[in-house]
């Protein structure tokens, strides 16, 4: 069993309480398309900054920090949105992060988890997420279609993430506004930016109006420019930002500005 299968298997057990409590939607956000519209308005490539304390490949990434201080640094640096990892066992995340963060920032929030049941979407809307991650490699075409329709009713944006051309087959024919290309191989966790260079042109033909987000492996302004040249409209950066002692400056560096 590879690490992705292990995470999904354990997550399917750990969300039993969510399944019971959120079988029906409890709350619908008032705003929608916050990520899409922010990325589309941005003249330069957009930076989505991720709150990520650990990962299966890296172990602990950052400890003994105040979440709110991190978020304020990310906002100061010019991130257009936040990705919040909420899976607890492998990534040391928590859904409780999202309500706390919403009290101190108006930036849109991506709830990054392993969404495998529709109750999780109801839960995400209830705690105030603006967008959720749908990983094509862990869902079939029917599940993706159903989750997209549920998110539309909940005013949740969908970040549909692909890793290879097989995933593109799964999403072909859908009206997608945002698609993510993960440069990380989720079976062995290796990273290669060539994945964006390979898949972005295919996506652009299939979904000419979608916003493309390149995810994983971004460590410099050169990397940002590289995936931008391939067709990415935004990058999602976690480890590189979280390891930085000066988060705001690091985000500005990725944006290609010295100071705001």
MIVEX-468566 format. One record per residue (C-alpha): residue number from 1; residue in one letter; x, y, z. Coordinates in steps of 0.2 Angstrom, whole numbers. Layout:
% MIVEX-468566
NODE  resi  resn     px     py     pz
NODE   NUM     A      X      Y      Z
...
% end
This chain:
% MIVEX-468566
NODE  resi  resn     px     py     pz
NODE     1     X      0      0      0
NODE     2     X      7     17     -5
NODE     3     X      7     32      7
NODE     4     X     -8     40     -2
NODE     5     X    -19     24     -1
NODE     6     X    -14     23     18
NODE     7     X    -19     41     21
NODE     8     X    -36     39     12
NODE     9     X    -40     23     21
NODE    10     X    -36     30     38
NODE    11     X    -46     46     34
NODE    12     X    -61     36     29
NODE    13     X    -62     30     46
NODE    14     X    -58     46     55
NODE    15     X    -72     56     47
NODE    16     X    -86     44     54
NODE    17     X    -91     58     66
NODE    18     X    -92     71     52
NODE    19     X   -103     59     42
NODE    20     X   -115     57     57
NODE    21     X   -116     76     60
NODE    22     X   -115     83     43
NODE    23     X   -126     72     33
NODE    24     X   -135     88     28
NODE    25     X   -128    105     25
NODE    26     X   -129    117     39
NODE    27     X   -122    133     32
NODE    28     X   -120    141     15
NODE    29     X   -106    155     13
NODE    30     X   -112    171      6
NODE    31     X    -97    174     -6
NODE    32     X    -91    163    -20
NODE    33     X    -77    163    -33
NODE    34     X    -65    172    -21
NODE    35     X    -50    162    -27
NODE    36     X    -54    162    -45
NODE    37     X    -58    181    -46
NODE    38     X    -42    186    -36
NODE    39     X    -31    175    -47
NODE    40     X    -39    182    -63
NODE    41     X    -37    200    -57
NODE    42     X    -19    198    -53
NODE    43     X     -8    205    -67
NODE    44     X      6    194    -60
NODE    45     X      6    176    -55
NODE    46     X     -3    174    -38
NODE    47     X      4    166    -23
NODE    48     X     -7    155    -12
NODE    49     X      2    152      5
NODE    50     X      0    136     14
NODE    51     X     -1    133     33
NODE    52     X      8    116     34
NODE    53     X     16    109     50
NODE    54     X     21     92     44
NODE    55     X     20     80     30
NODE    56     X     24     61     27
NODE    57     X     39     65     16
NODE    58     X     46     79     27
NODE    59     X     41     75     45
NODE    60     X     39     90     56
NODE    61     X     41    106     46
NODE    62     X     39    120     59
NODE    63     X     35    119     77
NODE    64     X     32    131     92
NODE    65     X     24    145     82
NODE    66     X      8    155     84
NODE    67     X     -4    151     69
NODE    68     X    -11    169     69
NODE    69     X      7    177     68
NODE    70     X     10    165     53
NODE    71     X     -6    170     44
NODE    72     X     -3    189     47
NODE    73     X     15    187     39
NODE    74     X      7    178     24
NODE    75     X     -5    192     22
NODE    76     X      8    205     23
NODE    77     X     19    196     10
NODE    78     X      5    198     -2
NODE    79     X     -3    180     -3
NODE    80     X    -20    181    -12
NODE    81     X    -26    166     -2
NODE    82     X    -22    153     11
NODE    83     X    -22    134     10
NODE    84     X    -25    127     27
NODE    85     X    -21    108     29
NODE    86     X    -33    100     41
NODE    87     X    -29     82     41
NODE    88     X    -23     78     58
NODE    89     X    -12     62     58
NODE    90     X      0     64     44
NODE    91     X      0     83     42
NODE    92     X     -4     89     60
NODE    93     X    -18    100     54
NODE    94     X    -35    103     62
NODE    95     X    -52    110     55
NODE    96     X    -51    121     71
NODE    97     X    -38    132     62
NODE    98     X    -51    139     49
NODE    99     X    -63    148     61
NODE   100     X    -48    155     71
NODE   101     X    -40    161     55
NODE   102     X    -56    169     48
NODE   103     X    -56    180     64
NODE   104     X    -40    189     59
NODE   105     X    -40    189     40
NODE   106     X    -52    192     25
NODE   107     X    -41    181     13
NODE   108     X    -50    167      5
NODE   109     X    -47    150     13
NODE   110     X    -44    133      4
NODE   111     X    -48    118     16
NODE   112     X    -35    106     10
NODE   113     X    -39     88     16
NODE   114     X    -44     71      8
NODE   115     X    -62     74      3
NODE   116     X    -70     57      0
NODE   117     X    -87     59      7
NODE   118     X   -100     73      4
NODE   119     X   -102     76     22
NODE   120     X    -85     83     22
NODE   121     X    -91     96     10
NODE   122     X   -105    101     21
NODE   123     X    -93    102     36
NODE   124     X    -81    113     26
NODE   125     X    -95    125     22
NODE   126     X   -100    126     40
NODE   127     X    -83    130     47
NODE   128     X    -81    144     34
NODE   129     X    -70    137     20
NODE   130     X    -71    146      3
NODE   131     X    -63    132     -7
NODE   132     X    -60    113     -5
NODE   133     X    -47    101    -13
NODE   134     X    -54     87    -24
NODE   135     X    -40     75    -28
NODE   136     X    -44     67    -45
NODE   137     X    -32     52    -41
NODE   138     X    -43     47    -25
NODE   139     X    -60     50    -33
NODE   140     X    -68     42    -48
NODE   141     X    -77     53    -62
NODE   142     X    -94     50    -54
NODE   143     X    -88     56    -37
NODE   144     X    -80     71    -45
NODE   145     X    -95     76    -54
NODE   146     X   -106     74    -38
NODE   147     X    -94     84    -27
NODE   148     X    -93     98    -40
NODE   149     X   -112     99    -40
NODE   150     X   -113     99    -21
NODE   151     X   -100    113    -20
NODE   152     X   -109    124    -32
NODE   153     X   -125    123    -20
NODE   154     X   -114    127     -5
NODE   155     X   -105    141    -14
NODE   156     X    -89    132    -12
NODE   157     X    -75    134    -25
NODE   158     X    -68    118    -31
NODE   159     X    -49    115    -33
NODE   160     X    -48    100    -44
NODE   161     X    -31     93    -42
NODE   162     X    -22     82    -56
NODE   163     X     -6     73    -56
NODE   164     X     -5     64    -73
NODE   165     X    -15     62    -90
NODE   166     X    -25     48    -82
NODE   167     X    -32     62    -70
NODE   168     X    -36     73    -85
NODE   169     X    -47     59    -92
NODE   170     X    -57     59    -76
NODE   171     X    -61     78    -77
NODE   172     X    -64     79    -96
NODE   173     X    -80     87   -100
NODE   174     X    -83     96    -83
NODE   175     X    -85    115    -82
NODE   176     X    -70    118    -71
NODE   177     X    -64    136    -65
NODE   178     X    -49    131    -56
NODE   179     X    -37    116    -59
NODE   180     X    -22    112    -49
NODE   181     X     -7    102    -55
NODE   182     X      3     93    -41
NODE   183     X     21     92    -45
NODE   184     X     23     79    -32
NODE   185     X     20     60    -36
NODE   186     X      8     55    -23
NODE   187     X     14     37    -23
NODE   188     X     32     40    -19
NODE   189     X     32     59    -15
NODE   190     X     45     63    -27
NODE   191     X     44     81    -35
NODE   192     X     47     87    -53
NODE   193     X     41    104    -60
NODE   194     X     41     96    -77
NODE   195     X     24     90    -72
NODE   196     X     17    107    -74
NODE   197     X     27    110    -90
NODE   198     X     19     94    -97
NODE   199     X      1     95    -91
NODE   200     X     -2    114    -91
NODE   201     X     -3    115   -110
NODE   202     X    -15    100   -111
NODE   203     X    -26    108    -98
NODE   204     X    -26    125   -107
NODE   205     X    -33    116   -122
NODE   206     X    -46    106   -113
NODE   207     X    -51    121   -101
NODE   208     X    -46    137   -110
NODE   209     X    -54    148    -97
NODE   210     X    -49    139    -81
NODE   211     X    -36    146    -68
NODE   212     X    -21    134    -67
NODE   213     X    -12    132    -50
NODE   214     X      5    124    -49
NODE   215     X      7    115    -33
NODE   216     X     22    107    -24
NODE   217     X     41    110    -26
NODE   218     X     41    129    -28
NODE   219     X     57    135    -19
NODE   220     X     62    151    -29
NODE   221     X     57    165    -40
NODE   222     X     65    156    -54
NODE   223     X     53    141    -50
NODE   224     X     38    153    -51
NODE   225     X     44    160    -67
NODE   226     X     46    143    -74
NODE   227     X     29    136    -70
NODE   228     X     21    153    -76
NODE   229     X     30    151    -93
NODE   230     X     22    134    -94
NODE   231     X      4    142    -91
NODE   232     X      1    142    -73
NODE   233     X     -9    157    -66
NODE   234     X     -4    154    -48
NODE   235     X      7    144    -37
NODE   236     X      3    135    -20
NODE   237     X     18    135     -9
NODE   238     X     19    126      8
NODE   239     X     36    120     14
NODE   240     X     47    133      7
NODE   241     X     36    147     15
NODE   242     X     34    138     32
NODE   243     X     52    135     34
NODE   244     X     57    153     31
NODE   245     X     62    164     46
NODE   246     X     54    179     37
NODE   247     X     38    173     29
NODE   248     X     32    190     22
NODE   249     X     49    193     13
NODE   250     X     49    176      6
NODE   251     X     32    178     -2
NODE   252     X     37    195     -9
NODE   253     X     53    186    -16
NODE   254     X     41    173    -24
NODE   255     X     30    187    -31
NODE   256     X     46    196    -38
NODE   257     X     44    212    -28
NODE   258     X     57    218    -15
NODE   259     X     45    228     -4
NODE   260     X     26    233     -4
% end
